Amino acid sequence: MQGVSLIFSAAGAPSSSEIRALRIIPQQTTFFTAKESCYDLTIPEAAPADIQTVMPDLPAGVSFVSSRKTGVTDKNGDPATKVELWFIFDNSGLIRLPDFGIYIRGRLYKIPVDSVQVYENPQTVLPRLIIKFQAEEDSSDRKINEISINRNQRPPEIMLPAGKKLHFTVYIQYAVQIVHFTWTLPKDSLFFELERYKITEGEPRGTAFNPDAVPVVRFEWQPLKPGSYIMPDIQMTASAYNGSRVDLKMPVFTVTVQQPVTQPSDENQNKETSSLFSYAFTEDNTKTAEKDKITGTVTDFKHIAELRSKERHSLPFSTCRKLRKKAEMSAGLTTGADEPSYPLLKIWLVCIIVSLVIAVLCIFLRKVFLSILFFSVTFFVTAGFVISYVRVSAHYGIFVGGSLSPIPETVATASAPMSGGNRVRIRETAGDWLYIEYNNMGGWVLQDTVLPVR
């Protein structure tokens, strides 16, 4: 043992019961790494000259800094000695120092030390993500339950039975505020954000250190076919206690969806399909009623697609627009959004050129006010051109009716029906397949079921 001694002359002495009650206590409930941390011990009926402390062998990562003895009075007003001991901890975790040897009037006593939680220093620690999973029971009655993933842990191998849902919550630790938060929709999956928590509202948690992991968002994820999937891309920017901003991403690891052992009967499969897509493809009663009234045929839908194509090549509020609305009403359809206009886009471009030429000419003629005016006009017509260009660049078509598939394959195990005549947006192509969107619905369809609007 290594001795750190401060020896003085004797005075009074505490009783044996008082000695047994002595403990070396942390001055704070939490300590931080790389920062001096103090313990203290109050010895009743003893003067500083009576006390000698003996330092034990300290654990790795714990360094002794200094000690001090002070004469004080206890709660009864009697004289006592307060011993203070300072240490520095290199590592975080629950720390318990070995018992200290204390000489009181030349007699050695072993005094226990209370354990304390040491956290990483707020000035150096950076925010981190923690993901906790909860999943339905699989065929072996095992559960993925509350697995925490962070930068200090190796990602687990997660096996998920086909058709099961994976629920998980993203937490953040050591962060004052979330500045930015986004997530990307994974393909071949049903993926829903179930709940966002208060910290996503952008309000700071306060500068006082809080080591608790705070929930950010809760998700439900259901891969639709067997295979390996990368965890959905979830990113956020958080501010740390030291004021820095840190970009955080989900740990990269895979979830393996297993092939079902037995194939369900046609009747059971139909029930499963209906249940599987009941949440993703649900529409309100009003829309359902409107679908029941649709009387249009494929020929009617082709005529509507042709009228919409002509509407694109006409000025706004043209005759084609009126004829298209009349055709939609005759087919029992709700009149959809107006088509963007190619001629209007050209008019915006001409206005940009003309206003810019006039503005430059005014500069040469030293007409300051007029040059500022026409430069302002140029700015506004440019904004109109950009908006019009974005609308014209989007690809649309008229869906003749059928089923939306979650994957671009005819053998998909689940699909959702959608009636014909709807103006859908074409988001992606894959061979003979198109990914289309209509209101809150989306899925893959064969190319020949969509009549393009050009």
Secondary structure, DSSP 8 states (H G I E B T S, - for coil): -EE------------HHHHHT--BEESSSEEETTS-EEEEEEEET--GGGEEEEE----TTEEEEEEEEEEEE-TTS-EEEEEEEEEEESS-EEE----EEEEETTEEEEE-B--EEEE--TTT---EEEEEEEE---TTS---B---B-TTS----EEEETT--EEEEEEEES-SEEEEEEE---TTEEEEEEEE-GGGG-----SS-----EEEEEEEEEE-SSEEEE---EEEEEE-TTS-EEEEE----EEEEE--SS---HHHHHHHHHHHTTTTT---HHHHHHHHT----HHHHHHHHHHHHHHHTS-TT-HHHHHHHHHHHHTT---------HHHHHHHHHHHHHHHHHHHHHHHTT-HHHHHHHHHHHHHHHHHHHHHHHHHHS-EEEE-SEEEBSSSSTT-S--EEE-TT-EEEEEEEETTEEEEEETTEEEEEEGGGEEEE-
